[in-house]
């Protein structure tokens, strides 16, 4: 059910993003606005990345294969890192274009067309944020969460564009009319500066997972789950290792026991301990690779 909701949200996002991007490119060319054109190109790349995310999301819910015996979870942070890196480069390139535009004296654009574009796209973006927020309450997908952040950022920035274009239109025929050609380049600079934190955050989170940096929340949860378990007689120590890759969590626990532990009880007591630890974890079984090993020799822990 969660995977179905996730894929449905991503599919709709791709379709709407393509519509918005085509509007951005068309209105950007017609109005002569680099900021609108940048918004359209940004959306086009975002749609391509959402398509890749959808493909990986489908793979991530598959069973492990002979070649990918740990499943496909590790592909999710790789795609997220690629997505963020491309968007960062695009923002940097657009920022340089904005600086060049200011140095060349700016450009005149059709504010009527620009205002129509900004108004329509702002409504669409806010609608997508509301839809994805509702869907992700049940899907709990990192991809949908990232996509929703992108739509929210687009909604806020497009609203700011709408306000700026309206103000610039109001300057026509006034003593400040000479500033109008600089509006588009200044907006493009602000756009890139506002967009930049989003891909930087995406890359930072993704690289933590690529490098298998232990998520502190999961680590604390594992240690908390082990407290009542280690109160059992015959358990001496334990070592835990946790990592996160996409929606998958890898949890490995090695418990050191006395040589006599479990005698007369057999395998049943070991499985009982595994069940007790599992019950103390909030991560759904479908999203974790969970291993609990027992040894009486600390060298193997």
KELUM-739337 format. One record per residue (C-alpha): x, y, z. Coordinates in pm, 1 decimal. Example, Ala and Ser with C-alpha at 12.3 -4.5 7.8 and 13.67 -1.06 7.14 Angstrom:
<recs>
+----------+----------+----------+
:       xx :       yy :       zz :
+----------+----------+----------+
:   1230.0 :   -450.0 :    780.0 :
:   1367.0 :   -106.0 :    714.0 :
+----------+----------+----------+
</recs>
This chain:
<recs>
+----------+----------+----------+
:       xx :       yy :       zz :
+----------+----------+----------+
:      0.0 :      0.0 :      0.0 :
:    278.4 :    246.1 :     94.5 :
:    474.1 :    166.3 :   -222.7 :
:    161.6 :    216.6 :   -435.4 :
:     92.2 :    556.2 :   -278.5 :
:    454.6 :    659.6 :   -322.6 :
:    457.5 :    566.9 :   -691.9 :
:    122.3 :    735.5 :   -752.6 :
:    248.1 :   1059.0 :   -593.4 :
:    570.3 :   1052.7 :   -795.7 :
:    388.2 :    981.8 :  -1122.9 :
:    154.0 :   1275.5 :  -1071.7 :
:    446.4 :   1494.8 :   -971.8 :
:    631.5 :   1409.5 :  -1293.2 :
:    328.0 :   1493.4 :  -1510.4 :
:    259.4 :   1823.3 :  -1332.0 :
:    629.9 :   1914.8 :  -1330.4 :
:    649.1 :   1863.3 :  -1706.9 :
:    345.0 :   2088.2 :  -1753.5 :
:    497.0 :   2356.3 :  -1528.9 :
:    835.9 :   2328.9 :  -1697.8 :
:    682.3 :   2367.9 :  -2045.3 :
:    494.1 :   2675.4 :  -1920.4 :
:    816.4 :   2813.6 :  -1773.2 :
:   1019.2 :   2768.5 :  -2091.3 :
:    738.4 :   2904.5 :  -2312.3 :
:    654.4 :   3208.4 :  -2096.9 :
:   1023.3 :   3269.2 :  -2028.8 :
:   1098.8 :   3294.5 :  -2400.6 :
:    785.4 :   3498.2 :  -2480.9 :
:    830.9 :   3744.9 :  -2194.6 :
:   1210.8 :   3760.8 :  -2222.0 :
:   1250.4 :   3668.4 :  -1854.0 :
:   1560.8 :   3472.6 :  -1756.4 :
:   1417.2 :   3405.7 :  -1409.1 :
:   1107.4 :   3237.9 :  -1556.7 :
:   1322.2 :   3048.4 :  -1808.4 :
:   1544.5 :   2928.5 :  -1522.2 :
:   1234.9 :   2816.2 :  -1332.1 :
:   1123.6 :   2616.3 :  -1636.7 :
:   1461.8 :   2451.7 :  -1692.6 :
:   1489.7 :   2376.7 :  -1318.9 :
:   1148.8 :   2206.5 :  -1334.8 :
:   1249.6 :   2005.6 :  -1644.2 :
:   1556.0 :   1864.6 :  -1469.0 :
:   1348.4 :   1803.4 :  -1157.1 :
:   1100.2 :   1601.9 :  -1366.2 :
:   1381.9 :   1388.5 :  -1506.5 :
:   1514.0 :   1325.8 :  -1155.4 :
:   1162.5 :   1239.4 :  -1032.5 :
:   1138.8 :    984.1 :  -1314.0 :
:   1464.6 :    828.2 :  -1199.5 :
:   1339.6 :    835.3 :   -839.5 :
:   1022.1 :    654.0 :   -948.4 :
:   1229.4 :    381.8 :  -1115.1 :
:   1440.2 :    336.4 :   -801.6 :
:   1127.9 :    341.4 :   -581.1 :
:    991.8 :     47.9 :   -781.5 :
:   1319.2 :   -139.0 :   -746.2 :
:   1339.1 :    -67.1 :   -372.8 :
:   1020.6 :   -261.2 :   -297.1 :
:   1137.8 :   -569.3 :   -487.6 :
:   1273.3 :   -876.2 :   -317.1 :
:   1649.6 :   -920.3 :   -306.4 :
:   1794.4 :  -1091.7 :   -612.7 :
:   2091.8 :  -1321.2 :   -664.2 :
:   2305.8 :  -1025.9 :   -773.7 :
:   2163.9 :   -770.4 :   -524.8 :
:   2136.0 :   -987.3 :   -216.8 :
:   2080.7 :   -691.0 :     17.0 :
:   1807.2 :   -552.1 :   -206.4 :
:   1803.5 :   -219.5 :   -390.7 :
:   1781.8 :     22.9 :    -99.0 :
:   2135.1 :    149.4 :   -156.6 :
:   2028.5 :    302.4 :   -491.1 :
:   1802.7 :    557.8 :   -322.3 :
:   2075.2 :    779.4 :   -166.2 :
:   2278.9 :    755.1 :   -487.5 :
:   1987.7 :    892.6 :   -690.0 :
:   1919.2 :   1161.1 :   -429.7 :
:   2286.7 :   1268.1 :   -437.0 :
:   2281.6 :   1283.7 :   -818.5 :
:   1959.0 :   1485.7 :   -811.6 :
:   2095.0 :   1736.8 :   -561.3 :
:   2430.6 :   1769.7 :   -739.0 :
:   2272.4 :   1849.3 :  -1076.5 :
:   2040.2 :   2108.5 :   -921.1 :
:   2335.0 :   2269.6 :   -739.1 :
:   2525.7 :   2305.4 :  -1067.3 :
:   2219.3 :   2451.9 :  -1237.7 :
:   2175.7 :   2709.3 :   -959.0 :
:   2542.6 :   2809.0 :   -979.0 :
:   2525.9 :   2850.7 :  -1358.4 :
:   2206.6 :   3058.6 :  -1335.9 :
:   2361.0 :   3278.9 :  -1066.5 :
:   2653.7 :   3358.0 :  -1297.0 :
:   2407.8 :   3441.4 :  -1576.6 :
:   2225.0 :   3679.7 :  -1341.1 :
:   2549.4 :   3856.5 :  -1250.9 :
:   2633.4 :   3888.1 :  -1620.3 :
:   2286.0 :   4031.0 :  -1687.1 :
:   2335.0 :   4299.5 :  -1421.4 :
:   2675.2 :   4390.9 :  -1560.8 :
:   2523.1 :   4430.6 :  -1909.0 :
:   2250.7 :   4666.7 :  -1787.3 :
:   1965.4 :   4419.2 :  -1738.1 :
:   1684.9 :   4346.6 :  -1986.3 :
:   1332.8 :   4462.9 :  -2063.2 :
:   1056.3 :   4203.2 :  -2036.5 :
:    681.6 :   4167.6 :  -2077.5 :
:    550.3 :   4186.7 :  -1720.5 :
:    191.0 :   4102.0 :  -1817.1 :
:    293.1 :   3756.1 :  -1939.0 :
:    528.6 :   3714.0 :  -1642.1 :
:    249.6 :   3788.0 :  -1393.6 :
:     12.3 :   3539.9 :  -1560.4 :
:    279.2 :   3268.7 :  -1544.0 :
:    370.1 :   3335.8 :  -1180.9 :
:      4.6 :   3337.4 :  -1068.6 :
:    -87.9 :   3010.2 :  -1241.3 :
:    226.6 :   2825.1 :  -1132.6 :
:    199.3 :   2941.5 :   -770.0 :
:   -152.8 :   2793.9 :   -747.6 :
:    -35.9 :   2465.0 :   -903.2 :
:    264.4 :   2440.3 :   -668.3 :
:     62.9 :   2499.5 :   -351.3 :
:   -192.3 :   2239.7 :   -468.3 :
:     87.6 :   1983.1 :   -516.8 :
:    228.2 :   2054.4 :   -169.8 :
:   -112.7 :   1991.0 :    -11.5 :
:   -162.5 :   1670.8 :   -213.6 :
:    180.8 :   1524.1 :   -137.8 :
:    158.4 :   1614.6 :    230.1 :
:   -169.0 :   1421.8 :    253.5 :
:    -30.2 :   1121.9 :     62.0 :
:    294.2 :   1105.9 :    260.7 :
:    111.3 :   1076.0 :    592.2 :
:     46.7 :    718.3 :    480.7 :
:    333.3 :    653.3 :    237.3 :
:    613.3 :    787.0 :    466.0 :
:    846.7 :    810.9 :    165.5 :
:   1176.2 :   1002.7 :    160.8 :
:   1138.9 :   1053.5 :   -214.7 :
:    791.5 :   1206.5 :   -172.9 :
:    921.4 :   1416.8 :    117.1 :
:   1204.5 :   1552.5 :    -98.8 :
:    962.8 :   1612.7 :   -385.8 :
:    721.2 :   1793.3 :   -153.5 :
:   1000.7 :   2020.5 :    -29.0 :
:   1078.7 :   2103.5 :   -390.4 :
:    715.4 :   2195.5 :   -461.8 :
:    697.5 :   2408.8 :   -146.3 :
:   1014.3 :   2592.8 :   -240.5 :
:    880.3 :   2644.8 :   -593.5 :
:    548.3 :   2772.9 :   -454.2 :
:    713.8 :   3026.8 :   -223.5 :
:    957.6 :   3148.1 :   -486.8 :
:    690.0 :   3176.7 :   -757.9 :
:    476.9 :   3378.1 :   -516.3 :
:    775.1 :   3606.0 :   -458.5 :
:    816.7 :   3636.6 :   -836.9 :
:    450.5 :   3731.4 :   -869.8 :
:    489.4 :   4006.0 :   -610.7 :
:    812.4 :   4134.1 :   -768.0 :
:    667.7 :   4141.4 :  -1120.4 :
:    361.3 :   4326.0 :   -992.8 :
:    581.1 :   4585.4 :   -818.2 :
:    795.5 :   4625.5 :  -1130.9 :
:    482.8 :   4675.9 :  -1341.4 :
:    375.4 :   4944.4 :  -1096.7 :
:    707.4 :   5127.4 :  -1144.0 :
:    634.7 :   5198.2 :  -1510.7 :
:    592.2 :   5569.9 :  -1571.6 :
:    739.7 :   5662.7 :  -1233.2 :
:   1068.0 :   5824.2 :  -1132.1 :
:   1206.6 :   5474.4 :  -1060.9 :
:   1130.0 :   5330.8 :  -1406.8 :
:   1503.1 :   5314.1 :  -1485.5 :
:   1532.1 :   5025.0 :  -1237.3 :
:   1287.5 :   4800.9 :  -1427.2 :
:   1547.7 :   4637.4 :  -1661.2 :
:   1739.6 :   4514.7 :  -1355.5 :
:   1441.5 :   4342.1 :  -1194.3 :
:   1471.6 :   4013.8 :  -1385.3 :
:   1843.7 :   3965.8 :  -1319.2 :
:   1800.9 :   4052.1 :   -951.3 :
:   1514.5 :   3804.2 :   -926.2 :
:   1725.7 :   3536.8 :  -1092.2 :
:   2001.0 :   3593.5 :   -836.1 :
:   1750.3 :   3568.9 :   -551.4 :
:   1595.5 :   3258.2 :   -707.5 :
:   1925.5 :   3075.4 :   -721.6 :
:   2021.0 :   3178.7 :   -368.3 :
:   1683.5 :   3059.2 :   -237.4 :
:   1695.4 :   2732.8 :   -433.2 :
:   2053.1 :   2645.8 :   -335.1 :
:   1984.3 :   2527.5 :     24.6 :
:   1742.5 :   2261.3 :   -106.0 :
:   1992.0 :   2062.8 :   -321.0 :
:   2266.5 :   2117.7 :    -62.0 :
:   2043.4 :   1958.6 :    204.2 :
:   1953.2 :   1671.1 :    -28.4 :
:   2318.9 :   1597.2 :   -105.9 :
:   2421.7 :   1623.9 :    261.0 :
:   2156.7 :   1371.5 :    373.7 :
:   2226.8 :   1139.9 :     82.4 :
:   2603.0 :   1133.8 :    138.6 :
:   2550.0 :   1037.4 :    502.5 :
:   2376.2 :    726.0 :    376.5 :
:   2624.9 :    661.4 :     96.0 :
:   2907.4 :    663.4 :    353.9 :
:   2694.9 :    451.2 :    593.4 :
:   2716.1 :    705.0 :    876.0 :
:   2518.7 :    560.0 :   1166.3 :
:   2185.6 :    741.2 :   1214.0 :
:   2189.3 :    858.4 :   1576.5 :
:   1813.3 :    811.3 :   1629.2 :
:   1827.0 :    446.1 :   1521.9 :
:   2143.1 :    387.9 :   1724.1 :
:   1975.7 :    522.7 :   2039.3 :
:   1669.3 :    309.8 :   1972.8 :
:   1877.6 :     -7.0 :   1944.8 :
:   2061.5 :     65.4 :   2270.5 :
:   1729.6 :    133.6 :   2445.5 :
:   1587.8 :   -195.8 :   2315.8 :
:   1893.7 :   -381.8 :   2446.9 :
:   1863.3 :   -256.3 :   2805.9 :
:   1592.4 :   -505.1 :   2919.3 :
:   1748.7 :   -784.7 :   2711.8 :
:   2088.6 :   -753.4 :   2879.4 :
:   1924.8 :   -789.2 :   3221.0 :
:   1890.9 :  -1161.0 :   3147.2 :
:   2129.0 :  -1385.4 :   3335.9 :
:   2407.4 :  -1520.2 :   3119.0 :
:   2435.4 :  -1223.4 :   2880.3 :
:   2766.5 :  -1043.3 :   2930.1 :
:   2796.7 :   -775.0 :   2662.4 :
:   2682.4 :   -672.4 :   2315.4 :
:   2804.9 :   -480.2 :   2012.7 :
:   2564.7 :   -311.1 :   1771.2 :
:   2610.7 :   -168.1 :   1422.2 :
:   2347.2 :     39.3 :   1240.4 :
:   2330.9 :    205.8 :    900.0 :
:   2065.7 :    352.5 :    674.7 :
:   2040.0 :    337.5 :    295.1 :
:   1727.3 :    494.0 :    151.8 :
:   1425.6 :    343.0 :    321.1 :
:   1630.9 :     43.3 :    437.1 :
:   1788.4 :     13.8 :    781.9 :
:   2069.4 :   -232.4 :    850.6 :
:   2082.7 :   -340.1 :   1214.5 :
:   2338.1 :   -594.5 :   1333.2 :
:   2375.5 :   -696.0 :   1698.8 :
:   2632.4 :   -938.5 :   1841.9 :
:   2560.7 :  -1059.4 :   2194.5 :
:   2834.4 :  -1213.5 :   2410.1 :
:   2704.0 :  -1486.4 :   2643.8 :
:   2847.3 :  -1720.8 :   2906.3 :
:   2942.7 :  -2065.6 :   2772.5 :
:   2650.8 :  -2216.5 :   2965.5 :
:   2384.5 :  -1976.6 :   2836.9 :
:   2082.6 :  -2144.8 :   2680.4 :
:   2168.6 :  -2496.6 :   2789.5 :
:   1851.4 :  -2697.3 :   2817.5 :
:   1649.5 :  -2430.6 :   2631.6 :
:   1803.0 :  -2458.4 :   2286.0 :
:   1727.4 :  -2230.4 :   1993.7 :
:   1395.8 :  -2116.8 :   2141.4 :
:   1555.8 :  -1879.1 :   2392.9 :
:   1766.6 :  -1715.8 :   2118.3 :
:   1460.0 :  -1651.0 :   1903.6 :
:   1279.0 :  -1518.2 :   2208.9 :
:   1556.0 :  -1260.5 :   2257.5 :
:   1538.9 :  -1164.3 :   1890.6 :
:   1163.4 :  -1110.0 :   1924.4 :
:   1215.0 :   -895.4 :   2232.8 :
:   1468.6 :   -673.3 :   2056.0 :
:   1251.2 :   -649.9 :   1745.9 :
:    953.0 :   -539.5 :   1953.9 :
:   1158.0 :   -248.0 :   2086.5 :
:   1230.3 :   -110.4 :   1738.1 :
:    994.8 :    128.0 :   1559.6 :
:   1127.5 :     51.2 :   1211.3 :
:    884.1 :   -177.0 :   1021.2 :
:   1024.6 :   -525.7 :    946.7 :
:    983.6 :   -464.8 :    572.2 :
:   1230.9 :   -176.4 :    592.3 :
:   1511.8 :   -334.5 :    790.8 :
:   1785.0 :   -594.4 :    753.2 :
:   1794.4 :   -729.8 :   1107.7 :
:   2058.8 :   -968.7 :   1240.4 :
:   2117.1 :  -1084.8 :   1599.7 :
:   2414.1 :  -1318.6 :   1657.1 :
:   2521.3 :  -1495.7 :   1977.2 :
:   2869.4 :  -1606.4 :   2080.3 :
:   3050.2 :  -1710.8 :   2395.7 :
:   3383.3 :  -1590.7 :   2247.3 :
:   3416.3 :  -1211.3 :   2238.2 :
:   3653.5 :  -1236.4 :   1941.6 :
:   3351.5 :  -1313.8 :   1718.2 :
:   3151.3 :  -1018.1 :   1844.0 :
+----------+----------+----------+
</recs>
